């Protein structure tokens, strides 16, 4: 683990921030990426105070050029890229009849194009080194469709397709692994962007019926996938709170 270098998108809070700390404590050098530089700088200081190594780079995952700069900056800081964790995502849930088209577009751009841009930025480097691990964050919403999450589910289904498609495209002699992680309910800031009041009320009722996971729970799952030897590929993990049934 101490030889590994990881890029983590959406690293300023939630699962991304927890994963940065989790991997850094295991010796992984982490390049954190998000749009909120102040929060990343605070996290970098925290990681370094614990003896870890971290850098940060402001990047918008919807911009391929930003992601290419991020990849180059990671190589400049740490010499290589071993792991990409495509974690950035948004979830402004709403009923389709509300026609919140701008929010749909934003989810498509961040949740789908952001994943593709991350892959496009690091894959040439990984192919050149014949080594790498791409971890994409989906959701249980990518396995089931429920009201108010229809567009979000569509984006997370897409992440599943992209991850499995990449795995199948890679040749057997290429030592590049792919992992899809689909969390259930997690207590993070991701739902803060919901503007549909009916969706907020529905999710509030659902939240009262089950206990949410913590971001650190998912971070440990990511670490588990990363820690496997190069000959072992954990292709997909679904992780829910024990109380969650769908």
C-alpha positions as CSV (number, residue, x, y, z in Angstrom):
1,X,0.0,0.0,0.0
2,X,2.9,2.4,0.8
3,X,3.9,2.2,-2.9
4,X,0.5,3.3,-4.2
5,X,-0.8,6.6,-5.4
6,X,-4.5,7.4,-5.6
7,X,-6.6,10.1,-7.2
8,X,-9.9,10.7,-5.4
9,X,-12.5,13.0,-6.9
10,X,-15.2,14.6,-4.7
11,X,-12.6,14.6,-1.9
12,X,-13.7,17.7,0.0
13,X,-16.4,15.9,2.0
14,X,-18.3,12.7,2.6
15,X,-17.1,9.4,1.1
16,X,-14.2,11.1,-0.7
17,X,-12.8,12.8,2.3
18,X,-13.2,9.7,4.5
19,X,-11.5,7.6,1.8
20,X,-8.6,10.0,1.5
21,X,-8.0,9.7,5.3
22,X,-8.5,5.9,5.2
23,X,-6.0,5.3,2.4
24,X,-3.5,7.8,3.7
25,X,-3.4,6.0,7.1
26,X,-2.6,2.8,5.1
27,X,0.4,4.6,3.5
28,X,-1.2,5.4,0.1
29,X,-0.2,8.8,-1.3
30,X,-3.5,10.6,-2.1
31,X,-4.2,13.4,-4.6
32,X,-7.5,14.9,-3.6
33,X,-9.7,16.6,-6.1
34,X,-12.8,18.8,-5.7
35,X,-14.0,22.3,-6.3
36,X,-13.8,23.5,-2.6
37,X,-10.1,24.1,-2.1
38,X,-10.3,25.4,1.5
39,X,-11.8,22.1,2.7
40,X,-9.2,20.0,0.8
41,X,-6.4,22.1,2.3
42,X,-7.7,21.5,5.8
43,X,-7.9,17.8,5.0
44,X,-4.4,17.8,3.6
45,X,-3.1,19.3,6.9
46,X,-5.0,16.7,8.9
47,X,-3.6,13.8,6.8
48,X,0.0,15.2,7.1
49,X,-0.4,15.6,10.8
50,X,-1.1,11.9,11.0
51,X,2.0,11.1,9.0
52,X,0.3,10.6,5.6
53,X,1.1,12.2,2.3
54,X,-1.5,14.2,0.3
55,X,-1.8,16.9,-2.3
56,X,-4.9,18.6,-3.7
57,X,-5.9,20.0,-7.0
58,X,-9.1,21.9,-7.8
59,X,-10.9,20.2,-10.7
60,X,-14.3,20.0,-12.3
61,X,-15.0,16.4,-13.3
62,X,-17.3,17.6,-16.1
63,X,-14.2,19.1,-17.8
64,X,-11.8,16.7,-19.5
65,X,-9.1,19.3,-19.6
66,X,-9.4,19.7,-15.8
67,X,-9.1,16.0,-15.3
68,X,-6.1,15.7,-17.6
69,X,-4.4,18.5,-15.6
70,X,-5.3,16.6,-12.4
71,X,-3.6,13.4,-13.8
72,X,-0.5,15.4,-14.8
73,X,-0.3,17.1,-11.5
74,X,-0.5,13.8,-9.7
75,X,2.4,12.4,-11.7
76,X,4.4,15.6,-10.9
77,X,3.7,15.2,-7.2
78,X,4.0,11.5,-6.8
79,X,5.5,10.1,-10.0
80,X,2.7,7.9,-11.1
81,X,-1.0,7.0,-10.8
82,X,-2.0,3.6,-9.4
83,X,-5.6,4.2,-8.4
84,X,-8.5,6.4,-9.6
85,X,-11.5,6.6,-7.3
86,X,-14.3,8.2,-9.3
87,X,-16.4,9.4,-6.3
88,X,-17.7,12.8,-7.3
89,X,-21.5,12.7,-7.7
90,X,-24.7,14.8,-7.2
91,X,-28.2,13.7,-6.4
92,X,-30.9,16.5,-6.7
93,X,-33.7,14.0,-6.5
94,X,-37.1,15.0,-7.9
95,X,-40.2,13.5,-9.5
96,X,-40.1,13.5,-13.3
97,X,-43.4,15.4,-13.5
98,X,-41.6,18.4,-11.9
99,X,-39.5,18.7,-15.1
100,X,-36.3,19.9,-13.4
101,X,-34.4,19.4,-16.6
102,X,-31.4,21.6,-15.6
103,X,-30.9,19.3,-12.6
104,X,-31.2,16.2,-14.8
105,X,-28.5,17.7,-17.1
106,X,-26.2,18.4,-14.1
107,X,-26.6,14.8,-12.9
108,X,-25.7,13.4,-16.3
109,X,-22.7,15.7,-16.6
110,X,-21.3,14.9,-13.2
111,X,-22.3,11.4,-12.6
112,X,-21.7,10.0,-16.1
113,X,-19.4,12.3,-18.0
114,X,-17.4,12.9,-14.8
115,X,-16.6,9.2,-14.6
116,X,-15.8,9.0,-18.3
117,X,-13.5,12.0,-18.0
118,X,-11.7,10.5,-15.1
119,X,-11.1,7.3,-17.0
120,X,-10.0,9.1,-20.1
121,X,-7.5,11.1,-18.1
122,X,-5.7,8.2,-16.4
123,X,-6.1,5.2,-18.7
124,X,-3.3,6.1,-21.1
125,X,-0.9,6.3,-18.1
126,X,-2.1,3.0,-16.7
127,X,-1.9,1.3,-20.0
128,X,1.7,2.6,-20.5
129,X,2.7,1.2,-17.1
130,X,0.4,-1.9,-17.6
131,X,-0.8,-1.4,-14.0
132,X,-3.7,0.3,-12.4
133,X,-7.0,0.2,-10.5
134,X,-10.1,2.2,-11.4
135,X,-12.8,2.3,-8.8
136,X,-16.2,3.8,-9.7
137,X,-18.9,4.7,-7.1
138,X,-22.4,3.8,-8.2
139,X,-25.3,3.3,-5.8
140,X,-28.0,0.8,-4.9
141,X,-30.1,3.2,-7.0
142,X,-28.1,1.8,-9.9
143,X,-29.7,-1.6,-9.1
144,X,-33.3,-0.6,-8.3
145,X,-35.5,2.2,-9.6
146,X,-37.6,4.1,-7.0
147,X,-39.7,7.3,-7.2
148,X,-37.8,10.6,-7.2
149,X,-34.6,8.8,-8.0
150,X,-35.3,7.9,-11.6
151,X,-32.7,10.2,-13.3
152,X,-30.2,9.5,-10.6
153,X,-30.8,5.8,-11.0
154,X,-30.2,6.2,-14.8
155,X,-26.9,7.8,-14.2
156,X,-25.8,5.1,-11.7
157,X,-26.9,2.3,-14.0
158,X,-24.7,4.0,-16.6
159,X,-21.7,3.9,-14.1
160,X,-22.3,0.1,-13.8
161,X,-22.3,-0.3,-17.6
162,X,-19.1,1.8,-18.0
163,X,-17.3,-0.1,-15.3
164,X,-18.2,-3.5,-16.6
165,X,-17.6,-2.4,-20.2
166,X,-14.1,-1.2,-19.3
167,X,-13.3,-4.5,-17.6
168,X,-14.3,-6.4,-20.7
169,X,-12.4,-4.2,-23.0
170,X,-9.2,-4.6,-21.2
171,X,-7.0,-7.4,-22.4
172,X,-6.2,-10.3,-20.1
173,X,-2.6,-9.4,-20.1
174,X,-3.3,-5.8,-19.0
175,X,-2.9,-5.6,-15.2
176,X,-5.6,-3.0,-14.8
177,X,-8.5,-3.8,-12.4
178,X,-11.9,-2.3,-12.2
179,X,-14.2,-2.2,-9.2
180,X,-17.8,-0.9,-8.9
181,X,-19.0,0.0,-5.4
182,X,-22.7,0.6,-4.8
183,X,-23.5,2.1,-1.4
184,X,-27.0,2.1,0.1
185,X,-28.1,4.9,2.3
186,X,-25.1,6.9,3.5
187,X,-25.1,10.0,5.7
188,X,-23.3,12.6,3.6
189,X,-23.9,16.0,2.1
190,X,-25.0,14.6,-1.2
191,X,-28.7,15.1,-0.6
192,X,-28.2,18.8,0.4
193,X,-28.8,19.8,-3.2
194,X,-32.4,18.5,-3.4
195,X,-34.8,21.3,-4.2
196,X,-38.0,19.3,-4.7
197,X,-40.0,19.6,-1.4
198,X,-42.0,16.4,-2.0
199,X,-38.7,14.5,-2.6
200,X,-37.3,15.9,0.6
201,X,-40.3,14.8,2.6
202,X,-40.3,11.3,1.0
203,X,-36.6,10.9,1.8
204,X,-37.1,12.1,5.3
205,X,-39.7,9.4,5.9
206,X,-37.5,6.8,4.5
207,X,-34.5,8.0,6.6
208,X,-36.6,7.6,9.7
209,X,-37.1,3.9,9.0
210,X,-33.5,2.9,8.6
211,X,-30.1,3.6,9.9
212,X,-27.7,5.2,7.4
213,X,-24.1,4.1,6.9
214,X,-21.3,6.5,7.6
215,X,-18.8,7.7,5.0
216,X,-16.1,5.9,6.9
217,X,-17.9,2.6,6.3
218,X,-17.6,3.0,2.5
219,X,-14.0,4.2,2.9
220,X,-13.2,0.8,4.5
221,X,-14.8,-1.0,1.7
222,X,-12.7,0.9,-0.8
223,X,-9.6,0.1,1.1
224,X,-10.5,-3.6,1.1
225,X,-10.7,-3.5,-2.7
226,X,-7.5,-1.7,-3.0
227,X,-5.6,-4.0,-0.6
228,X,-6.2,-7.1,-2.7
229,X,-3.1,-8.5,-4.5
230,X,-2.7,-7.6,-8.2
231,X,-4.0,-11.0,-9.2
232,X,-7.3,-10.4,-7.4
233,X,-10.0,-8.2,-8.9
234,X,-13.0,-7.3,-6.7
235,X,-15.4,-6.4,-9.6
236,X,-18.4,-5.3,-7.7
237,X,-19.5,-4.6,-4.1
238,X,-23.0,-3.7,-2.9
239,X,-23.0,-2.4,0.7
240,X,-26.2,-1.4,2.6
241,X,-27.2,-0.6,6.1
242,X,-28.4,-3.8,7.8
243,X,-31.9,-2.2,8.1
244,X,-32.1,-1.2,4.4
245,X,-34.2,-3.7,2.3
246,X,-34.1,-1.9,-1.1
